[in-house]
Amino acid sequence: RIRGPLFMPISQKRLAELELAKARFASTRDSSAPLIIQFIGSMYLPRDEFLQVVQEKLAFKGIALTINSDKAGTSNDDYWRVLVESDIIFTTTLQGPTRGFMDWIWVRQAVFRYAETMAAGTALVAQCVEGGFPYFTKDSDYLEFEGVDQAVAELTALVSDSDLRRRIAESGHATMAGYVQENIFWKDVMKCCQRD
């Protein structure tokens, strides 16, 4: 969870479905419609407080951030639809609350939203992962933030620059699609298992 590989659940079939759904949505999208910026994830301290401050600062700039609790009460198809039909997905790597089966919750960890958002072809703004994250390149595949003010700045940049938003979404998707097509994460697991 700290360095991966955590993207194995995205199959080649799912990737193809997401690409088709994104193309359909893009072809019917009203270009004058407001941008859709969303957070999807479980709510707990300190994440909920952090998100509330980001949401308030964005609102002051006239930018709406929708905060959705995790997939509870929604179907898997609805979850993927939200990812596909968003212009920007915003996520954190904050962990919690403490549960007996989890370890290292104090370390910011890569979350599934990285891979899922990029597979859906949507621009991603995500918190940095401690210990480095070798699979995606910040400022190319996604925009990275450290703290409230930088999160607001990166989200604002994507809202105000459609070319940047498109480049981030396309680069992230191309990188993720390559990993899915080449089964790169399974190959990384096998490499680690073969070490002495």
N, C-alpha and C positions, 0 to 999 in steps of 0.2 A: 504493500500500500504506500510505501514511502517512495520507491523508485519504479514500481510496476513489477511485472506486467499485470495490469488489472483490466485490460480491455478485451479479454477473450470472449465475453458473451456476445459481442457484435459479430454476427455471421456475415458471410458474403451475400446470403439471401436478404438479410435485414438491410444491408448496405444498399442493395439494388432497389429494395422497396422505398427506402428513404430518398434515394436519388429521383425516383419516379414521382414520389409525393411532392418533393421540393419543386420539380419542374412543373407539375400541375398547378401548385399553389402560385408560383411565380407568374404563370401565364394568365391567371385570373385575378391577381392582386391589383387593387386600385392604387395607382401610383400616388394619388393624393391622400391616401389613408395615413393616419399617424403611425410612426414607428412603434413596434411592439418590443418592449424590453422586459425580460422576465427573469426571476429567480425561482428555481424549483429545488426544494430540499427540506429536510427535517428542521424544525425550529427548536432551538435550545440556546441557553446562555453559553458563550457570549455572542453567538451568531445572530440571534434575533435583535439584540441591541445594536450591533454593528449595522445590520441591514436597515433598521429603522432610521439611523442617522444618515446613511447613504441615500435612502429614499427621500428623506426630508430635504437634504441638500440638492438633490436633483430636482425636486418639485419647485424649489426656489428658482431654478433655472428654467422652469417650464417643461421639464422632462419627467415623464411618468415611468416609474419602475413598479411592475406588478410582482408581488411576493406571493408565491404559491407554496403551501406546505407540500411535503413529499407526496408521492403518488397515491396516498391514502384516499380512498373513495373514487378513484378514477381507474379506468381500464388501461391496460398497457398501450392500446392503440391511441387513447386520448393523450397519454404521456408523450408518445412519439409525435403526435400531431402538434402539441404545444412546441416541441423543439423545432419542428419543420416550419411552423407558421410564425415563429418569432424572428425578428430582425437581429436581436442581440440576446444572448443568454449571459447572465452574470452569476458567478458562483464563488464560494469561498472554500478554503481547505481547513477551516476550523473544525475541530472534532469535539464530540461530547454527546450526551452527558456520560459520566463514568458508568460503565456496565462491566460485569464480571467477565464476559467473554471477549472484551476488547483490550488490546494492549497498546501502549504508546499513544494514548489519546491526546497527550499534550503536544505531540508533534503534528504540524500541518502536513496533511497527506494528500496525494493525488486522489481525486474523486472520479467516479464514473462519468460525471458530467463533462469532463474534458473530452473523452472519446465520443460520448453520445452526441454532444453538440456539434462536434466537427463532422461526425458521420452524417448528421442531418443537414450539413451545409450551412450552418448558421454561425455568425460571428460570435466569438467568445471573449469575455473579459473575466479573468480568473486570478485568484490570489497565488502568490508564488508557493512552491512546494519546497519544504526544507530538505536539504541534502542534494538539491539539484533534480532536474527532471529531464532525462536525455531524449525523450521521444518527440517532443514538440519544441518549436523554436519561438520564443517570445518575440513580439513585434513583427512576426511573420505569420505564424499559425494562429496566434491569439495575442491579446494584449494582457500584460501582467500588472498587478497592482500590489502595493504594500501600504495599507492604511486607507482611511476614509477619503482623504483629499485626493490621493492618486486614483482611487477607484472612480470617484466622481469625474476626475479629469479624463480618464480613459474612456468612460462611457460617453461623456460629452463629445470627445473627439470622434467617436464612431457615429454619434447622432448627427454631427455637423458635417461630416465628410463621407458622402456616399461611396466615393471611390475607395477610400481606406476601408470602409465596412465591407465592400465587395471583395477587395484583395485579401483581407483577413479571413473572410468566410471561405473563399475559394482555395487559399493556400492551406488552411486547416483541413478542409475537406480532402484535398489532394493527398496530404500527408497521411491522414487517417485511412483513406481508401487504399493507399499503398500498403499500409500495415495489415489491413484486413485481407487484401488479396494475396499477400505474401505470407500470411500466418506468422508474422514476425514475432509476436509475443510468445506463441507456443515454441518457436525456435529459441527464443531467449531462455525460456524455462528449461528446455532440454540442455542448453549450454551450461546453465547453472547446476543442473542435476549431474552432469558429467564431470564436474570439477572434483579434484581429490580433496 
